[in-house]
Amino acid sequence: MGLFEKKKKAPAAGVQLVREAGRHPFGVMGHYVPLGRNEMALYRSMREAVPILDAAVAKLVRLVGGVQVETENPKAQKALEQFLRTVNTGRGQRGLDSFLDMYLDSMFVCGRGVGEIVLAGNGREIGALLCGNAAEVELAEGETPLDFAICVREGGRLRALPVQELLLFTPFQPETGHPFGVSMFRSMPFLTEILLKIFQATGQNWERMGNIRYAVRYKPEKEGLGGNLARERSEQIAAEWSRAMRESQDGRVRDFVAVGDVEIQAIGAESLSLDSEVPVRQILEQLVAKTGIPPFLLGLSWSSTERMSVQQADLMSSEIFAIRRSVEPVLERICELFLALGGYGGSVRIFWEDVHLKDMVEEARAALMQAQAAALS
């Protein structure tokens, strides 16, 4: 190595900005694999993450409810009505309607409703109706398609629960490949994950761009200052700028005056945020369509009118009637067991409250026109 060889300058260190990759708190959706089971935690996380899904479940539960029961024996009818109004359903709740609300909620979210009829101490009357946690039970098929058992898993093995006759089970929209029901949220995890990414990115952009940050640049080369003087001038500018920013937080206006070539620029002011209105609406349209509820009932104003059309009302009514038909066998079992334990016997008929989704004036006008047409024929 020669004495007069120029020393190589060390390469200047580049500026590297390190930040954590922000993620939404519902990370279970990013690792979703549709295996067909053990997805209850995922669906409940989706409901917690997207308020529209939570509102859809709550509205469906309220629209489906409103059940009445009728039996042939007047004495049994009075006792049955008293039982359905006052039966203990646990956790401070009473009445069949409270049990049905929890049962339907589990059906929509978990794809199945599981309940239990608890007999009183003497075993001659029903003491309570309890709704179970669908995530803690599994279904085992019997020798024939007509036989199945509600089980729990203990030590890696399934154990059938005792007294299966007192257990209640209803599948939601059973299919050939899923005879024990599927969740209403089954086809939503992929779109929900994208929606949460958009919301998370929007929040991060507002944190970076909403709280304005400034870049103060001082160029001493045009002033011919030495290294020490330039450093002192930079430190003085930085101190005065920080002081001005602190006083502005307290509501006091303070001007910043600097000598020399100083440039102040807002960080991120020139960048444009992506328009999220169109993709968010496209995703919400898919999610709302799966629930079967008209968008404006969930607070979405996508059309020029908020009046429900006749076609929408008919489709919504058909969805509600289908859900009611699926839970009628469970309600009949409860009422028939009550009559049998009370010594009344006999069968019951289930009646539901009318679904008031249509315009009552239009319905009355249509009924009048039908009556006039029948009178003329």
SEVO-27927 format. One record per residue (C-alpha): residue number from 0; x, y, z. Coordinates in steps of 0.25 Angstrom, whole numbers. Layout:
REM SEVO-27927
<rec num="NUM" x="X" y="Y" z="Z"/>
...
***
This chain:
REM SEVO-27927
<rec num="0" x="0" y="0" z="0"/>
<rec num="1" x="6" y="13" z="-5"/>
<rec num="2" x="9" y="25" z="5"/>
<rec num="3" x="2" y="35" z="-5"/>
<rec num="4" x="-10" y="26" z="-8"/>
<rec num="5" x="-23" y="33" z="-6"/>
<rec num="6" x="-31" y="27" z="5"/>
<rec num="7" x="-45" y="22" z="1"/>
<rec num="8" x="-56" y="29" z="8"/>
<rec num="9" x="-66" y="20" z="15"/>
<rec num="10" x="-79" y="20" z="8"/>
<rec num="11" x="-90" y="29" z="14"/>
<rec num="12" x="-100" y="21" z="22"/>
<rec num="13" x="-114" y="22" z="16"/>
<rec num="14" x="-126" y="26" z="23"/>
<rec num="15" x="-135" y="14" z="27"/>
<rec num="16" x="-148" y="16" z="32"/>
<rec num="17" x="-153" y="4" z="40"/>
<rec num="18" x="-167" y="2" z="44"/>
<rec num="19" x="-176" y="-9" z="49"/>
<rec num="20" x="-186" y="-15" z="39"/>
<rec num="21" x="-199" y="-11" z="45"/>
<rec num="22" x="-210" y="-22" z="45"/>
<rec num="23" x="-224" y="-22" z="50"/>
<rec num="24" x="-227" y="-29" z="63"/>
<rec num="25" x="-235" y="-40" z="57"/>
<rec num="26" x="-223" y="-48" z="52"/>
<rec num="27" x="-230" y="-61" z="52"/>
<rec num="28" x="-237" y="-57" z="38"/>
<rec num="29" x="-223" y="-56" z="31"/>
<rec num="30" x="-220" y="-71" z="34"/>
<rec num="31" x="-234" y="-76" z="30"/>
<rec num="32" x="-234" y="-90" z="23"/>
<rec num="33" x="-248" y="-95" z="20"/>
<rec num="34" x="-248" y="-109" z="26"/>
<rec num="35" x="-263" y="-109" z="30"/>
<rec num="36" x="-261" y="-110" z="45"/>
<rec num="37" x="-256" y="-103" z="57"/>
<rec num="38" x="-259" y="-90" z="51"/>
<rec num="39" x="-267" y="-84" z="62"/>
<rec num="40" x="-256" y="-75" z="68"/>
<rec num="41" x="-254" y="-69" z="54"/>
<rec num="42" x="-269" y="-66" z="51"/>
<rec num="43" x="-270" y="-59" z="65"/>
<rec num="44" x="-258" y="-51" z="62"/>
<rec num="45" x="-264" y="-47" z="49"/>
<rec num="46" x="-277" y="-43" z="56"/>
<rec num="47" x="-269" y="-34" z="66"/>
<rec num="48" x="-260" y="-28" z="55"/>
<rec num="49" x="-271" y="-24" z="45"/>
<rec num="50" x="-283" y="-17" z="51"/>
<rec num="51" x="-292" y="-19" z="39"/>
<rec num="52" x="-291" y="-34" z="42"/>
<rec num="53" x="-295" y="-32" z="57"/>
<rec num="54" x="-307" y="-23" z="53"/>
<rec num="55" x="-311" y="-34" z="42"/>
<rec num="56" x="-312" y="-45" z="53"/>
<rec num="57" x="-319" y="-36" z="63"/>
<rec num="58" x="-329" y="-32" z="53"/>
<rec num="59" x="-332" y="-46" z="48"/>
<rec num="60" x="-334" y="-51" z="62"/>
<rec num="61" x="-344" y="-40" z="65"/>
<rec num="62" x="-351" y="-42" z="52"/>
<rec num="63" x="-352" y="-57" z="54"/>
<rec num="64" x="-357" y="-57" z="68"/>
<rec num="65" x="-372" y="-56" z="73"/>
<rec num="66" x="-377" y="-70" z="75"/>
<rec num="67" x="-391" y="-74" z="80"/>
<rec num="68" x="-395" y="-89" z="84"/>
<rec num="69" x="-409" y="-94" z="83"/>
<rec num="70" x="-414" y="-108" z="89"/>
<rec num="71" x="-428" y="-114" z="89"/>
<rec num="72" x="-430" y="-115" z="104"/>
<rec num="73" x="-434" y="-101" z="110"/>
<rec num="74" x="-428" y="-105" z="124"/>
<rec num="75" x="-415" y="-109" z="117"/>
<rec num="76" x="-415" y="-97" z="109"/>
<rec num="77" x="-415" y="-88" z="121"/>
<rec num="78" x="-404" y="-96" z="128"/>
<rec num="79" x="-396" y="-96" z="115"/>
<rec num="80" x="-397" y="-81" z="113"/>
<rec num="81" x="-392" y="-79" z="127"/>
<rec num="82" x="-380" y="-88" z="125"/>
<rec num="83" x="-376" y="-82" z="112"/>
<rec num="84" x="-377" y="-68" z="119"/>
<rec num="85" x="-369" y="-71" z="132"/>
<rec num="86" x="-360" y="-83" z="129"/>
<rec num="87" x="-346" y="-80" z="134"/>
<rec num="88" x="-336" y="-79" z="123"/>
<rec num="89" x="-323" y="-76" z="131"/>
<rec num="90" x="-315" y="-63" z="134"/>
<rec num="91" x="-327" y="-55" z="139"/>
<rec num="92" x="-336" y="-58" z="127"/>
<rec num="93" x="-350" y="-64" z="127"/>
<rec num="94" x="-359" y="-68" z="116"/>
<rec num="95" x="-358" y="-76" z="103"/>
<rec num="96" x="-355" y="-63" z="95"/>
<rec num="97" x="-342" y="-61" z="102"/>
<rec num="98" x="-338" y="-76" z="100"/>
<rec num="99" x="-342" y="-74" z="85"/>
<rec num="100" x="-334" y="-62" z="83"/>
<rec num="101" x="-321" y="-69" z="88"/>
<rec num="102" x="-324" y="-81" z="81"/>
<rec num="103" x="-326" y="-74" z="68"/>
<rec num="104" x="-313" y="-66" z="70"/>
<rec num="105" x="-305" y="-78" z="71"/>
<rec num="106" x="-312" y="-84" z="59"/>
<rec num="107" x="-308" y="-72" z="50"/>
<rec num="108" x="-294" y="-70" z="55"/>
<rec num="109" x="-290" y="-85" z="58"/>
<rec num="110" x="-298" y="-92" z="48"/>
<rec num="111" x="-306" y="-100" z="59"/>
<rec num="112" x="-314" y="-98" z="71"/>
<rec num="113" x="-312" y="-106" z="83"/>
<rec num="114" x="-321" y="-106" z="96"/>
<rec num="115" x="-325" y="-114" z="108"/>
<rec num="116" x="-338" y="-117" z="115"/>
<rec num="117" x="-335" y="-117" z="130"/>
<rec num="118" x="-345" y="-125" z="138"/>
<rec num="119" x="-349" y="-120" z="152"/>
<rec num="120" x="-344" y="-128" z="164"/>
<rec num="121" x="-356" y="-137" z="165"/>
<rec num="122" x="-354" y="-140" z="150"/>
<rec num="123" x="-369" y="-137" z="147"/>
<rec num="124" x="-368" y="-123" z="141"/>
<rec num="125" x="-359" y="-115" z="133"/>
<rec num="126" x="-350" y="-106" z="142"/>
<rec num="127" x="-342" y="-98" z="131"/>
<rec num="128" x="-339" y="-97" z="117"/>
<rec num="129" x="-324" y="-95" z="114"/>
<rec num="130" x="-316" y="-91" z="101"/>
<rec num="131" x="-303" y="-98" z="100"/>
<rec num="132" x="-290" y="-94" z="94"/>
<rec num="133" x="-290" y="-100" z="80"/>
<rec num="134" x="-274" y="-99" z="80"/>
<rec num="135" x="-273" y="-109" z="91"/>
<rec num="136" x="-281" y="-120" z="85"/>
<rec num="137" x="-280" y="-129" z="73"/>
<rec num="138" x="-289" y="-138" z="65"/>
<rec num="139" x="-287" y="-153" z="63"/>
<rec num="140" x="-296" y="-160" z="53"/>
<rec num="141" x="-302" y="-173" z="56"/>
<rec num="142" x="-304" y="-186" z="48"/>
<rec num="143" x="-315" y="-180" z="40"/>
<rec num="144" x="-317" y="-165" z="35"/>
<rec num="145" x="-328" y="-164" z="45"/>
<rec num="146" x="-319" y="-166" z="57"/>
<rec num="147" x="-309" y="-156" z="63"/>
<rec num="148" x="-303" y="-153" z="76"/>
<rec num="149" x="-299" y="-140" z="82"/>
<rec num="150" x="-285" y="-142" z="88"/>
<rec num="151" x="-274" y="-135" z="95"/>
<rec num="152" x="-259" y="-137" z="92"/>
<rec num="153" x="-251" y="-142" z="105"/>
<rec num="154" x="-237" y="-147" z="103"/>
<rec num="155" x="-238" y="-147" z="88"/>
<rec num="156" x="-250" y="-156" z="88"/>
<rec num="157" x="-264" y="-153" z="87"/>
<rec num="158" x="-274" y="-156" z="98"/>
<rec num="159" x="-289" y="-156" z="96"/>
<rec num="160" x="-296" y="-147" z="106"/>
<rec num="161" x="-306" y="-154" z="115"/>
<rec num="162" x="-321" y="-154" z="113"/>
<rec num="163" x="-321" y="-150" z="98"/>
<rec num="164" x="-336" y="-148" z="99"/>
<rec num="165" x="-335" y="-136" z="107"/>
<rec num="166" x="-325" y="-129" z="97"/>
<rec num="167" x="-329" y="-120" z="86"/>
<rec num="168" x="-322" y="-118" z="73"/>
<rec num="169" x="-326" y="-110" z="60"/>
<rec num="170" x="-317" y="-109" z="48"/>
<rec num="171" x="-317" y="-96" z="40"/>
<rec num="172" x="-318" y="-98" z="25"/>
<rec num="173" x="-313" y="-113" z="25"/>
<rec num="174" x="-307" y="-118" z="12"/>
<rec num="175" x="-303" y="-132" z="7"/>
<rec num="176" x="-288" y="-130" z="10"/>
<rec num="177" x="-292" y="-122" z="23"/>
<rec num="178" x="-304" y="-129" z="29"/>
<rec num="179" x="-302" y="-123" z="43"/>
<rec num="180" x="-303" y="-108" z="37"/>
<rec num="181" x="-294" y="-97" z="33"/>
<rec num="182" x="-292" y="-83" z="38"/>
<rec num="183" x="-298" y="-71" z="31"/>
<rec num="184" x="-284" y="-66" z="31"/>
<rec num="185" x="-278" y="-78" z="24"/>
<rec num="186" x="-275" y="-71" z="10"/>
<rec num="187" x="-270" y="-57" z="17"/>
<rec num="188" x="-256" y="-59" z="23"/>
<rec num="189" x="-249" y="-56" z="10"/>
<rec num="190" x="-257" y="-43" z="7"/>
<rec num="191" x="-257" y="-39" z="22"/>
<rec num="192" x="-241" y="-40" z="23"/>
<rec num="193" x="-240" y="-31" z="11"/>
<rec num="194" x="-250" y="-21" z="17"/>
<rec num="195" x="-242" y="-21" z="30"/>
<rec num="196" x="-229" y="-18" z="23"/>
<rec num="197" x="-236" y="-6" z="16"/>
<rec num="198" x="-241" y="-1" z="29"/>
<rec num="199" x="-227" y="-3" z="36"/>
<rec num="200" x="-220" y="4" z="25"/>
<rec num="201" x="-229" y="16" z="25"/>
<rec num="202" x="-227" y="17" z="40"/>
<rec num="203" x="-212" y="17" z="38"/>
<rec num="204" x="-212" y="27" z="27"/>
<rec num="205" x="-220" y="37" z="36"/>
<rec num="206" x="-210" y="35" z="48"/>
<rec num="207" x="-199" y="38" z="38"/>
<rec num="208" x="-205" y="49" z="30"/>
<rec num="209" x="-216" y="54" z="39"/>
<rec num="210" x="-206" y="58" z="50"/>
<rec num="211" x="-197" y="67" z="41"/>
<rec num="212" x="-182" y="65" z="42"/>
<rec num="213" x="-172" y="75" z="37"/>
<rec num="214" x="-158" y="73" z="30"/>
<rec num="215" x="-149" y="85" z="33"/>
<rec num="216" x="-137" y="86" z="23"/>
<rec num="217" x="-126" y="95" z="25"/>
<rec num="218" x="-116" y="97" z="13"/>
<rec num="219" x="-103" y="104" z="19"/>
<rec num="220" x="-95" y="102" z="6"/>
<rec num="221" x="-100" y="115" z="0"/>
<rec num="222" x="-96" y="123" z="12"/>
<rec num="223" x="-82" y="118" z="12"/>
<rec num="224" x="-82" y="114" z="27"/>
<rec num="225" x="-72" y="104" z="33"/>
<rec num="226" x="-76" y="90" z="39"/>
<rec num="227" x="-77" y="95" z="53"/>
<rec num="228" x="-85" y="108" z="50"/>
<rec num="229" x="-94" y="100" z="41"/>
<rec num="230" x="-97" y="90" z="52"/>
<rec num="231" x="-99" y="101" z="62"/>
<rec num="232" x="-109" y="108" z="53"/>
<rec num="233" x="-116" y="95" z="50"/>
<rec num="234" x="-118" y="92" z="65"/>
<rec num="235" x="-123" y="106" z="68"/>
<rec num="236" x="-133" y="104" z="56"/>
<rec num="237" x="-138" y="91" z="62"/>
<rec num="238" x="-139" y="96" z="76"/>
<rec num="239" x="-147" y="108" z="72"/>
<rec num="240" x="-156" y="100" z="63"/>
<rec num="241" x="-159" y="90" z="74"/>
<rec num="242" x="-162" y="102" z="83"/>
<rec num="243" x="-172" y="107" z="73"/>
<rec num="244" x="-179" y="94" z="72"/>
<rec num="245" x="-180" y="92" z="87"/>
<rec num="246" x="-186" y="106" z="89"/>
<rec num="247" x="-196" y="103" z="77"/>
<rec num="248" x="-201" y="91" z="85"/>
<rec num="249" x="-205" y="100" z="97"/>
<rec num="250" x="-213" y="110" z="88"/>
<rec num="251" x="-202" y="121" z="86"/>
<rec num="252" x="-198" y="125" z="73"/>
<rec num="253" x="-183" y="127" z="71"/>
<rec num="254" x="-176" y="130" z="58"/>
<rec num="255" x="-164" y="124" z="53"/>
<rec num="256" x="-153" y="133" z="47"/>
<rec num="257" x="-140" y="127" z="42"/>
<rec num="258" x="-128" y="133" z="35"/>
<rec num="259" x="-123" y="126" z="22"/>
<rec num="260" x="-128" y="116" z="13"/>
<rec num="261" x="-138" y="108" z="21"/>
<rec num="262" x="-149" y="100" z="15"/>
<rec num="263" x="-161" y="95" z="22"/>
<rec num="264" x="-170" y="84" z="16"/>
<rec num="265" x="-181" y="76" z="22"/>
<rec num="266" x="-178" y="61" z="21"/>
<rec num="267" x="-188" y="53" z="13"/>
<rec num="268" x="-195" y="65" z="7"/>
<rec num="269" x="-193" y="61" z="-7"/>
<rec num="270" x="-197" y="47" z="-6"/>
<rec num="271" x="-212" y="43" z="-9"/>
<rec num="272" x="-220" y="33" z="-2"/>
<rec num="273" x="-227" y="22" z="-9"/>
<rec num="274" x="-242" y="23" z="-11"/>
<rec num="275" x="-248" y="13" z="-3"/>
<rec num="276" x="-263" y="16" z="-5"/>
<rec num="277" x="-264" y="7" z="-17"/>
<rec num="278" x="-257" y="-6" z="-12"/>
<rec num="279" x="-263" y="-5" z="2"/>
<rec num="280" x="-277" y="-4" z="-5"/>
<rec num="281" x="-275" y="-16" z="-14"/>
<rec num="282" x="-270" y="-24" z="-2"/>
<rec num="283" x="-282" y="-19" z="7"/>
<rec num="284" x="-292" y="-23" z="-4"/>
<rec num="285" x="-287" y="-37" z="-4"/>
<rec num="286" x="-288" y="-38" z="11"/>
<rec num="287" x="-302" y="-32" z="12"/>
<rec num="288" x="-307" y="-41" z="0"/>
<rec num="289" x="-303" y="-53" z="8"/>
<rec num="290" x="-311" y="-48" z="20"/>
<rec num="291" x="-324" y="-46" z="12"/>
<rec num="292" x="-327" y="-33" z="19"/>
<rec num="293" x="-330" y="-21" z="10"/>
<rec num="294" x="-318" y="-11" z="11"/>
<rec num="295" x="-325" y="1" z="17"/>
<rec num="296" x="-330" y="-7" z="29"/>
<rec num="297" x="-315" y="-8" z="32"/>
<rec num="298" x="-313" y="7" z="31"/>
<rec num="299" x="-307" y="7" z="17"/>
<rec num="300" x="-313" y="17" z="7"/>
<rec num="301" x="-309" y="12" z="-6"/>
<rec num="302" x="-322" y="16" z="-14"/>
<rec num="303" x="-330" y="28" z="-16"/>
<rec num="304" x="-342" y="23" z="-8"/>
<rec num="305" x="-343" y="16" z="5"/>
<rec num="306" x="-356" y="9" z="3"/>
<rec num="307" x="-356" y="-6" z="3"/>
<rec num="308" x="-361" y="-11" z="-11"/>
<rec num="309" x="-372" y="-22" z="-11"/>
<rec num="310" x="-361" y="-32" z="-17"/>
<rec num="311" x="-351" y="-29" z="-5"/>
<rec num="312" x="-362" y="-31" z="5"/>
<rec num="313" x="-367" y="-44" z="-1"/>
<rec num="314" x="-352" y="-50" z="-1"/>
<rec num="315" x="-350" y="-45" z="13"/>
<rec num="316" x="-363" y="-51" z="17"/>
<rec num="317" x="-359" y="-65" z="11"/>
<rec num="318" x="-346" y="-64" z="18"/>
<rec num="319" x="-353" y="-62" z="31"/>
<rec num="320" x="-363" y="-73" z="29"/>
<rec num="321" x="-352" y="-83" z="25"/>
<rec num="322" x="-344" y="-80" z="38"/>
<rec num="323" x="-357" y="-82" z="46"/>
<rec num="324" x="-360" y="-95" z="40"/>
<rec num="325" x="-346" y="-100" z="44"/>
<rec num="326" x="-349" y="-97" z="59"/>
<rec num="327" x="-363" y="-102" z="60"/>
<rec num="328" x="-359" y="-116" z="63"/>
<rec num="329" x="-351" y="-112" z="75"/>
<rec num="330" x="-363" y="-103" z="80"/>
<rec num="331" x="-373" y="-115" z="78"/>
<rec num="332" x="-363" y="-124" z="86"/>
<rec num="333" x="-363" y="-114" z="98"/>
<rec num="334" x="-378" y="-112" z="98"/>
<rec num="335" x="-382" y="-127" z="96"/>
<rec num="336" x="-372" y="-131" z="107"/>
<rec num="337" x="-378" y="-121" z="117"/>
<rec num="338" x="-392" y="-126" z="114"/>
<rec num="339" x="-388" y="-140" z="115"/>
<rec num="340" x="-381" y="-137" z="129"/>
<rec num="341" x="-394" y="-130" z="133"/>
<rec num="342" x="-403" y="-141" z="130"/>
<rec num="343" x="-410" y="-134" z="119"/>
<rec num="344" x="-404" y="-141" z="107"/>
<rec num="345" x="-408" y="-137" z="92"/>
<rec num="346" x="-401" y="-129" z="82"/>
<rec num="347" x="-399" y="-114" z="79"/>
<rec num="348" x="-400" y="-105" z="68"/>
<rec num="349" x="-389" y="-94" z="66"/>
<rec num="350" x="-394" y="-80" z="61"/>
<rec num="351" x="-385" y="-68" z="58"/>
<rec num="352" x="-387" y="-53" z="58"/>
<rec num="353" x="-389" y="-47" z="45"/>
<rec num="354" x="-377" y="-41" z="38"/>
<rec num="355" x="-380" y="-26" z="36"/>
<rec num="356" x="-371" y="-23" z="24"/>
<rec num="357" x="-381" y="-18" z="14"/>
<rec num="358" x="-389" y="-6" z="12"/>
<rec num="359" x="-402" y="-9" z="20"/>
<rec num="360" x="-409" y="1" z="11"/>
<rec num="361" x="-405" y="-6" z="-1"/>
<rec num="362" x="-409" y="-19" z="5"/>
<rec num="363" x="-423" y="-14" z="8"/>
<rec num="364" x="-425" y="-8" z="-6"/>
<rec num="365" x="-421" y="-22" z="-12"/>
<rec num="366" x="-430" y="-29" z="-3"/>
<rec num="367" x="-442" y="-20" z="-7"/>
<rec num="368" x="-439" y="-21" z="-21"/>
<rec num="369" x="-439" y="-37" z="-20"/>
<rec num="370" x="-452" y="-36" z="-12"/>
<rec num="371" x="-458" y="-27" z="-23"/>
<rec num="372" x="-453" y="-37" z="-34"/>
<rec num="373" x="-459" y="-48" z="-27"/>
<rec num="374" x="-473" y="-41" z="-25"/>
<rec num="375" x="-473" y="-38" z="-40"/>
<rec num="376" x="-470" y="-52" z="-44"/>
***
